[in-house]
Amino acid sequence: MSITKAKKTELIKEFKVSDADNGGSAASQVAVLTERIRNLTEHMKNNHKDEHSKRGLLLMVNRRKKLLAYIKRRNSDDYEALIKKLGLRK
């Protein structure tokens, strides 16, 4: 259900914007949140009555939505590339 440390490190490495980025950039955060959301969505398919996990899922989706809006405001080209790479909308 949860994301492993190795998977998180791999995502940060793939989506980092500079060499000094250790997962703090918005793109890295969106990538990690997307993986966590996908894992929790699978959990929710089998455990549809799990209200606590549902709340956590909604919080993660909203956090990702805010980060994506921030990226879109800053640079729309980076935004388009990110959502295409992650397989989100459009």
N, C-alpha and C positions, 0 to 999 in steps of 0.2 A: 504494500500500500504506500509506504513512504519512499522517498527518493534516496538512493544510496549516495554516500560521500563521493565515490568514484564517478558516478553518473553526473553529479552536480559539478565536480571539477572538470569533467569532460565538456559539459555544456558551457561553463564559464570560459574555458579555453577556446571553444569554437566561436563564441559570440563576443569576446572581449574587444574593446575599441582601441586599446593601446597596450603596450607591454606592461605598464604599471597597474593595469586593471585587474583587480582580484575578485571581481564579481560585484562591484559596486555600481557599475554603469547601468543605465536603464535597460539597455539591450540584454545584458547578462541576466538582470533580474527578471525580465519578461520571459526569457528562455527557461529559467529555472521554474518560474511560476507556471508556465505552460506545461512543463513535464509533471509538476505536482497536480495540476488541474486534471490532466489526462489520467493519472493514476487514481485520483479520488473519484473521477467520473466512473471508472471501471468498478470501484468499490460500491458506488451508489447504485449501480445497475443490479447488484446482488443484494444490497442492503438498503432498500428504498425507504425503510422506516427510521434510519439512522439520522435523527434530526441534528445532532451535534456535528456530525461530519458535513451535513448539508449546509449548515451555517458557515463552517470553515470554508467550504467550497465557494459559497457566495462571496465571502470576504476576499478570497484569492482572486476570483474573477473580477471583482470591482477594483482591486489593487492593480491587476494587470491592465484593466481598462484605463485607469488613470495614468499609468506609466506609458501606455501606447499613445494616449492623447498628448502627453508631454513630448514624446519623441516626434510625433507628427507636427507639433508646433515648432520644434527646434529645426527639423530637417525632414521634409516630406519624402525625399529620395531614400533616406535611411529607413524611414517608416515602411515604405513600400517594399524595400528589400527584406526587411525583418519579417513582415507578415507573410511574404512569399516563402522565405526560408523555413519558417515555422509551420507553414500550412494553415494559417488563419485567414478567414474570410477572403473575399474576392477571388 
